[in-house]
Amino acid sequence: MAGGENKTCGDCAFWHTPKCTFSSDQTTLRKSDVACSEFFERQKSKEKPKKKQLKDSGFTVDGCFEAVYVDGKPFFLLKNSETFSIVETVDLNGETFYPKEAKNVPYEPYGLHEGSVPNREELFWKIRAEFDTWIDVEPIWKDILAACVMLTYQQEKLQTIPYVFLYGDNESGKSTVLQVLKFLSYRPMYGVTIPSADLYGYLEDSDGVGCILEDEVQGIQKDTDKIKIYKAGYKQGAVVPRTLMTQFDRIIKYYHTFCFKACASEQIPQVKGFNERFLFIPMIEGSPEKEWADITKEDLDRLHNLRNILLKWRLQSRDWQFPEVQMPMKGRVKELWKPILRITHGLTVYDGLFKFVEEQKNERLNTKQNTLEGHIVKVVSSLYNQGNETIPFSDIWQELVSDLDGKLDDKKPHVMDTSEFFQVTKNKVGYRLREVLSGKSKPSREKDSEGNDTVIKAYVFDPEKLKRVAQKYGYEIVTKLPSLSSSEGVQAPQSMEKEEENIVERGFHPPLELDLLSYSVTNEKKCSNLTIEASSISENSEEKSTVGERSPNLVTNELGIQCPHCKARRKDMFFANDVDLRAHLTAWHERS
């Protein structure tokens, strides 16, 4: 083998090929052998071309930009402080970015609108006219849908965004609403029962805050990943973490889920946290001006032109700030409706929308009361207001069965069948008592029907927490009145007991029935001028013969019979029998 200047056979381009002239027996050659005189150096493989960096929207030092198609080619529509311009690329952080093409996005690419942009009032009514054309629902819902379309182009300025849920029977127009939203909303992803993995991919790939439009979402409660996206995604900055396993590593990715979402289904899912993020629009089969099946080229051109105007309005209004509005509500209702009122503030539809929002506040409260949690709060509030600070679970369960009109099976006493919530178990009610009402379980002793002591399960609730939860569901907790002190003009219990001892020493035997001290809290009127001293009652008093024959409406205290009109309770005054009481009442009527 001839010398090859420190080259080896393994470096030769002819290594193990028919062009190798050194030996016909290629198997005897080793990679480490010294190369022959016919050595031909192997060419190094070229580096793969760098992948293009793509964007659909963003900011640069030159201004904000959006990807559009002009004459069938992708460009960026760039808006600086003064004018619009068309550019092929933008530079950002030292890198060059190209516009995304149609194959890289789940929506139809935007085009270029060369004319001027209408003002906000004109733009609103252009959008509103499309919903007038294609769907037949109450006018107020068309106003809300038009406002939602405008919101999708301003989402970066919001802290919360409402969702829209369309529900109704077949052929009620649900899918048509989604079709109009697909044309007019900002960079939407539209599909039927979209897998959660595809939603994560879209949310990761989109540079701007787009939209998710999903049809036929029945059964969504079974997809926990998708439920997480919907629950978290109505609030700015919310993320859903996902763990990705690779061959050599484990990575946690955080998906930003904030964006406008609209769904359609024949039924409303029974998922509490999911439902609270939506504005529900009931759909009924009607007679729109035009059916979607009859759409023409003129209709498509008009819709395309309107969406191009909206994209240009987004760039032009980038520095516009939403006006602040004062709302007579708080909590989730305020979070969902405030964006709609802010985007329409100053428009002719604002007053009608504001009034409708106030009505929706009451309707949403009724909806909340009709949930399982609402019924549980109602039952617990009622039992607590009856003076039960420690409430046996059996009482809560029985009241709940009555309130829900539930059916019990002797074979399954821990389950009740309801028409609205299907099967409700004692275990589920217990969880709700702890999670919603912050109740604490504790054992309690109670006598059974045979008089034996038994240990039962009961719940104790913090009064302040219970009051706040009850208010959230539209119920009221009655504050317990404090017991009286001597400074309020009523003798303290200790002095009353002492007076009772004096009466016993004088030979008087008080009645056995005892009155509740709390009655005296709201009855401050006294009949001090019509009292009878205890010392004036002798052992031969008529009281002995009438104590067992008192009127059923008389109330007794520790000193004797109490007047049902003035609730007199002074320590030096009592009515020993009906005769004394009649005399008092006669004088009372004369004074009146």
DAVENRA-V873922 format. One record per pair of residues at least 4 apart in sequence whose ideal C-beta (glycine too) atoms are under 6 Angstrom apart, sorted by the first residue. I is the first residue (numbers start at 1). J is the second residue. Records with the same first field share a line. If there is no record, write none. Layout:
BEGIN
I=J  J
END
This chain:
BEGIN
1=34  36
2=36  37
4=34  35  39
7=11  35  39
8=32  35
9=15  29  33  35
10=15  31
11=42
12=35  39
13=40  42
14=19  20  40
16=26
21=38
22=36
29=33
35=39
52=98
53=95  97
54=98  100
55=97  207
56=67  100  207
57=66  207  208
58=207
59=64
60=90  92
62=80
63=78  79  80
64=79  315  318
65=76  78  90
66=77  311
67=99  100
68=75  77  110  112
69=74  109  111
70=75  112
74=99  101
75=86  99
76=87  90  99
78=85  87
79=84  315
89=96  98
90=97
91=96
92=97
100=104  105
102=109
106=189
107=187  188
110=308  311
111=308
113=308  309  312
117=312  313  316
118=122  123
121=347
124=146  347
126=306
127=146  149
128=142  146
130=180
131=135  142  145
133=289  290
134=176  180  288
135=173  176  177  288
136=286  287  288
137=141
140=356
141=281
143=349
147=340  343  344
149=184  185
150=343
151=339  343
152=185  186  211  260
153=186  310  314
155=209
156=209
157=322
158=339
159=236
160=234  235  335
161=234  260
162=279  336
163=261  277  278
164=262  279
165=263  278  280
166=174  177  264  281  283
167=265  268
168=172  174  283  284
171=285
172=283  284  285
173=283
174=264  283
175=215
176=292
178=213  215  264
179=292
181=185  213  262
182=188  190  213
183=303  307
184=307
185=211
187=210
188=211  213
189=202  212
190=213
192=215  216
193=216
194=198  199  214
196=223  225  226
199=229
200=255
203=255
204=255
206=210
209=259
210=259
211=259  260
212=261
213=262
214=263
215=264
217=263  265
218=265  267
220=226  269
221=269  271
227=231  274
228=240
229=233  257
230=274
231=273
232=238  240  257
233=257  258
234=277
236=258
238=257  258
239=254  256
240=255  257
241=252  254
242=253
243=252
244=251  253
245=250
276=332
290=294
295=299
313=317
322=342
323=345
325=341  342  345
327=334  338
329=333  334  361
330=334
333=361  364
334=338
337=357
344=349  350  353
345=350
349=353
360=364
365=474
368=374  473
369=374  473  474
370=374
372=421
373=432  436
374=473
375=403  404
376=432
377=381  470  473
378=475
379=396  399  400  403
381=470  475  477
383=388  391
385=478
390=444  458  460
391=395  459
392=456  458
393=457
401=406  416
404=418
406=416  418
407=417
408=416
414=425  426
415=423  425
416=424
417=423
418=424
424=428
431=435
432=436
433=437  439  459
434=439
437=461  469
438=465
439=459  461
440=460
441=459
442=460
443=455
444=456  458
445=453
446=454  456
447=451
448=452  454
461=466
466=477
467=477
470=475  477
481=521
484=488  490
486=492
490=520
491=495  496  571
496=558
499=571
500=558
503=508  534
507=539
508=537
511=556
513=556
515=555  556  557
519=567
520=569
523=567
525=566
526=568
527=566  568
530=584  587
531=573
532=580
537=541  576
542=546  577
543=547  576  577
546=577  578
550=554
553=564
554=561
555=562
556=561
557=562  569
559=574
560=574  575  576
561=575  581
563=568
575=580  581
576=580
END
